[in-house]
Amino acid sequence: MRYLIFIVSVLSFSLPVSAQLFKWVDEQGKTQYSDQPPPSANVQNEQQLKIQASPTPVSAASTMSDTETDKTDELVEQRLEYDKRRQERLKKEAQRKTEAAENQKKCVDAQSRLRVFSESPRLRIPDGKGGLVYADDNLRQQKIDEANESIKTFCK
């Protein structure tokens, strides 16, 4: 019930108000304003004003001068340039994140290769002809050096 009373009171205050306003000049020459009509004996000139609660909307385009239009066009161009720079920056940021993810992947791969070549006592690697050969110390050291170079490059 309280909500209903509150809603009705809010709606009643929000109704548009329309009233008549009278303007006249009295016998002493003072301008008077009132919602009551003036006493007819004392009036020099009388005007009835119609006041509306909300003014009529005026389109922004019809009220702007040429300089304001130029400023608006300039602001629109600046906004478009800003949006373009922002898109480029976001694109570069996405590319940088992608490269960082790839580098992280390559770093983990290089660390695992280093672990395999340094910790395995007897290592067999493919010979390129479909078979496997045991890696000697020179080949093992070469693979360890390659893994260390990859770690330096990708693990920053």
C-alpha positions as CSV (number, residue, x, y, z in Angstrom):
1,M,0.0,0.0,0.0
2,R,2.8,2.4,0.8
3,Y,4.4,1.7,-2.5
4,L,1.2,2.5,-4.3
5,I,0.8,5.8,-2.5
6,F,4.5,6.6,-3.3
7,I,4.1,5.7,-7.0
8,V,0.9,7.8,-7.4
9,S,2.5,10.8,-5.7
10,V,5.6,10.6,-7.9
11,L,3.4,10.3,-11.0
12,S,1.3,13.2,-10.0
13,F,4.3,15.4,-9.5
14,S,5.7,14.4,-12.9
15,L,2.6,15.5,-14.9
16,P,3.2,18.4,-17.2
17,V,2.0,21.7,-15.7
18,S,0.3,24.2,-17.8
19,A,-0.7,27.6,-16.4
20,Q,-1.7,31.0,-17.6
21,L,0.4,33.9,-16.7
22,F,-0.7,37.5,-17.0
23,K,1.6,40.4,-17.6
24,W,0.5,44.0,-17.3
25,V,1.7,47.5,-16.6
26,D,0.0,49.2,-13.7
27,E,-0.9,52.9,-13.3
28,Q,2.5,53.7,-11.7
29,G,4.3,52.2,-14.8
30,K,5.5,49.0,-13.0
31,T,5.3,45.6,-14.9
32,Q,3.3,43.1,-12.9
33,Y,3.2,39.3,-13.4
34,S,0.4,37.2,-11.9
35,D,-1.6,34.0,-12.4
36,Q,-4.7,36.1,-11.8
37,P,-6.1,38.5,-14.4
38,P,-5.3,42.1,-13.6
39,P,-7.9,44.4,-12.2
40,S,-9.5,46.0,-15.3
41,A,-9.6,49.5,-14.0
42,N,-5.9,50.0,-13.4
43,V,-4.4,48.4,-16.6
44,Q,-2.6,50.3,-19.3
45,N,-1.7,47.3,-21.5
46,E,-2.3,43.7,-20.8
47,Q,-0.7,40.5,-22.3
48,Q,-1.7,37.0,-21.6
49,L,1.3,34.7,-21.7
50,K,1.0,30.9,-22.1
51,I,3.7,29.1,-20.2
52,Q,4.5,25.5,-20.9
53,A,6.1,23.2,-18.4
54,S,8.7,21.9,-20.8
55,P,10.2,23.9,-23.7
56,T,9.8,22.6,-27.2
57,P,12.9,20.8,-28.3
58,V,15.0,22.6,-30.9
59,S,17.2,20.6,-33.2
60,A,20.9,21.1,-32.7
61,A,21.6,21.4,-36.4
62,S,19.4,24.4,-36.9
63,T,20.8,26.4,-34.0
64,M,24.5,25.9,-34.8
65,S,26.5,28.5,-36.7
66,D,29.1,27.8,-39.3
67,T,32.0,28.0,-36.8
68,E,30.2,25.6,-34.4
69,T,29.6,23.2,-37.3
70,D,33.3,23.5,-38.3
71,K,34.3,22.8,-34.7
72,T,31.9,19.8,-34.6
73,D,33.4,18.4,-37.8
74,E,36.9,18.9,-36.4
75,L,35.9,17.0,-33.2
76,V,34.4,14.2,-35.3
77,E,37.6,13.9,-37.3
78,Q,39.7,13.9,-34.1
79,R,37.5,11.2,-32.7
80,L,37.9,9.1,-35.8
81,E,41.6,9.5,-35.7
82,Y,41.6,8.6,-32.0
83,D,39.6,5.4,-32.7
84,K,41.9,4.4,-35.5
85,R,45.0,4.9,-33.3
86,R,43.3,2.9,-30.5
87,Q,42.4,0.0,-32.9
88,E,46.1,-0.1,-34.1
89,R,47.3,-0.1,-30.5
90,L,44.9,-2.9,-29.5
91,K,46.0,-4.9,-32.6
92,K,49.7,-4.4,-31.7
93,E,49.0,-5.4,-28.1
94,A,47.2,-8.6,-29.2
95,Q,50.1,-9.4,-31.6
96,R,52.6,-8.8,-28.7
97,K,50.6,-11.1,-26.4
98,T,50.5,-13.8,-29.1
99,E,54.3,-13.5,-29.6
100,A,54.9,-13.7,-25.9
101,A,52.8,-16.8,-25.7
102,E,54.7,-18.4,-28.5
103,N,58.0,-17.4,-26.9
104,Q,56.9,-18.9,-23.6
105,K,56.0,-22.2,-25.5
106,K,59.4,-22.2,-27.2
107,C,61.1,-21.5,-23.9
108,V,59.5,-24.5,-22.2
109,D,60.4,-26.7,-25.2
110,A,64.0,-25.6,-25.1
111,Q,64.2,-26.2,-21.3
112,S,62.8,-29.7,-21.7
113,R,65.3,-30.5,-24.5
114,L,68.1,-29.3,-22.3
115,R,66.9,-31.5,-19.5
116,V,66.7,-34.5,-21.8
117,F,70.2,-34.0,-23.3
118,S,71.9,-33.3,-20.0
119,E,70.2,-35.9,-17.8
120,S,69.8,-38.9,-20.0
121,P,72.8,-41.3,-19.6
122,R,72.3,-43.0,-23.0
123,L,70.4,-41.1,-25.6
124,R,69.0,-42.4,-28.8
125,I,68.0,-40.0,-31.6
126,P,66.6,-40.5,-35.0
127,D,69.2,-40.7,-37.8
128,G,66.9,-39.4,-40.5
129,K,66.6,-42.7,-42.4
130,G,64.0,-44.2,-40.1
131,G,66.4,-45.7,-37.6
132,L,67.8,-44.7,-34.2
133,V,71.5,-44.1,-33.3
134,Y,73.1,-43.5,-29.9
135,A,74.2,-39.9,-29.4
136,D,77.9,-39.5,-28.7
137,D,79.4,-36.8,-26.4
138,N,80.0,-34.3,-29.3
139,L,76.4,-34.6,-30.5
140,R,75.1,-34.4,-27.0
141,Q,77.2,-31.2,-26.3
142,Q,76.0,-29.7,-29.6
143,K,72.4,-30.3,-28.7
144,I,72.9,-28.9,-25.2
145,D,74.5,-25.7,-26.7
146,E,71.6,-25.3,-29.1
147,A,69.1,-25.7,-26.2
148,N,71.0,-23.1,-24.2
149,E,70.9,-20.6,-27.1
150,S,67.2,-21.2,-27.5
151,I,66.7,-20.6,-23.7
152,K,68.7,-17.3,-24.0
153,T,66.5,-16.2,-26.9
154,F,63.1,-17.2,-25.8
155,C,63.2,-17.2,-21.9
156,K,63.4,-13.5,-21.0
